[in-house]
Amino acid sequence: MTEREGDTGDGQGQANADATMLVHANSRSGRTAGLLNPPVHRASTIVYDTVEDYLNRHRHIYDGVIYGLYGTETNHALAAAIADLEHGFGTVLTSSGTAAITLALSAFLKAGDHLLVIDTAYRSTRRFCDEVLTGLGIEVSYFSPEIGAGIASLLRPNTRMVFLETPGSLTFELADTRAITNVTRERGIITALDNTWASPVFFKPIEHGVDISIASATKYLSGHSDVMLGAMTGATEEIYKRLKDAAARWGSAASPDDCYLVQRGLRTLDVRLERHQRNALELAAWFERQPEVRKVLYPALPDHPGHALWQRDFSGASGLFGVLLDAVSDKERSAFFNGLSLFKLGSSWGGFESLMVPAWPAPARSCGKIEDGALIRVHAGLESTNDLLRDLEDAFARLRASRAEPAMPRSMRTLP
Ligand SMILES: Cc1ncc(COP(=O)(O)O)c(C=O)c1O
C-alpha cells in the first residue's frame, strides 16, 4: 500500500492482517475435506436422514444447509470470509450489489417510515428509493454528504434508517461516517453504508458505527468482470438475522458458482487493490497536469476536499476516480473516446481492466449544485501505467486536434 501523509501505521497493520486472512479464509474447518478452496455445492433439494432431522431443519436456518435458497457450504464459506473482513457478525449474499442495497432497505422499512439517503448515492439506489419505496408509503429525503452531525436536524419522529455511500458515486465526496452514526445510534436509527468503492479492505464501516455494510461483490471482491454478486453484513446477530430473513422472504438466492468465483477473487483482493491504487495515483497525477483538466476527483489526492476524512477513516483508495474537464462538444467527446485502445468503455468497474466513461451526475442529485463541465469516470485497471498513459496521451491529442479543426461549413453539415 502507498505511504500516506499522517498514516499512523494502524491502517497498514490492519491491511496486512487482511492480506493473510484473505489467503487463508477457507471454509469452515472440517467441512470441506481438506480442500484449499471450498468446492461448488449446488443444490435446491436437501434430503434428511430422519423425519426428526427434517422437522428440526429450521433450527439451522441461519447457518446450516437446509434448502437451496438459504445457501450451501459454498455460500457459507464466502459469507464467513466477508464477515471476517468486515469485522461484522454475519454476511448475507445476494444475486447482485443492487439486490444487497434493496434488500437491506426492505429489511427494516415499512409504510409510514422515513428514510434519509445521501445525495451522492449510486443512481440505482436512488431509483429504488424514488420509484419503489415511495410507492410503498415510505418517505424518502436526501441530504448533502457534508452533513456530518447536522443530520440530527433532519431526523423526524418516524426516521427509521439512514443510507450512506462514501465516497459518493461519480463525484467522490467524503461523508463523516462517525459523526453521522454518533447521532443515529443514540436515536436507535439503523445505518447502512454502500462500501463498494473502498471494499472492506480499505474501509470497515462497522468499526465506524454502521449497522449494515454493503458491497457489490461484482466489483473488487470478484475482480474479474464476470460475476454478479452482492453482500450485506450485519454488525450484530439481530441485524444479520433480519437481513437473512429479508433475503429469504424476497426469494433472493446467490448462485454457488458465483460464490465460488468470488471466493477465488478474494485470494488476490489485497494485492489487486494495492495495484489499482498505485495505478490510480499515477494516472490521477498525470490528469492533473493536463491543461484541459479542471479537477481530479480522487480522495487520495491531498487537494481533494475530503482528503483529511479519507486519511482518518480509510487505509487506502481504490482505482475509481473522476476527471472534470471544461465543457466538450459532442464531436470532441467522440474524438476523445473513440480510438481508445486499452481503456474500454464500460460501466461495471472493479475488474482487472481499465475503463473510462462520460458521466452526468446532475440528474441524480437534489442537494447542492453540480459543477458544470465534462465529467469522465476513470477506472485504473491492472495494466502497466506506461501503456495506459500512452493511450491517454493519444486521447488528449485527438481531443486537441478535433478542437483545432475548422468548423464544418453549414452547407456540408446538412449533406446526407
Ligand atoms: C457504488 C455502487 N454500489 C452498488 C452497485 C451495484 O452493484 P451490482 O452491479 O453488483 O448490482 C454499483 C454498480 O455500479 C456501484 O457503483
The ligand as a Gaussian input file, in Angstrom:
#p B3LYP/6-31G(d) Opt

LIG

0 1
 C      -21.331000       2.181000      -5.646000
 C      -22.096000       1.044000      -6.266000
 N      -22.894000       0.308000      -5.481000
 C      -23.604000      -0.716000      -5.979000
 C      -23.533000      -1.048000      -7.306000
 C      -24.401000      -2.164000      -7.838000
 O      -23.718000      -3.347000      -7.942000
 P      -24.160000      -4.502000      -8.957000
 O      -23.671000      -4.094000     -10.315000
 O      -23.491000      -5.705000      -8.388000
 O      -25.653000      -4.601000      -8.891000
 C      -22.709000      -0.315000      -8.158000
 C      -22.602000      -0.662000      -9.598000
 O      -22.031000       0.025000     -10.374000
 C      -21.976000       0.763000      -7.619000
 O      -21.198000       1.532000      -8.403000

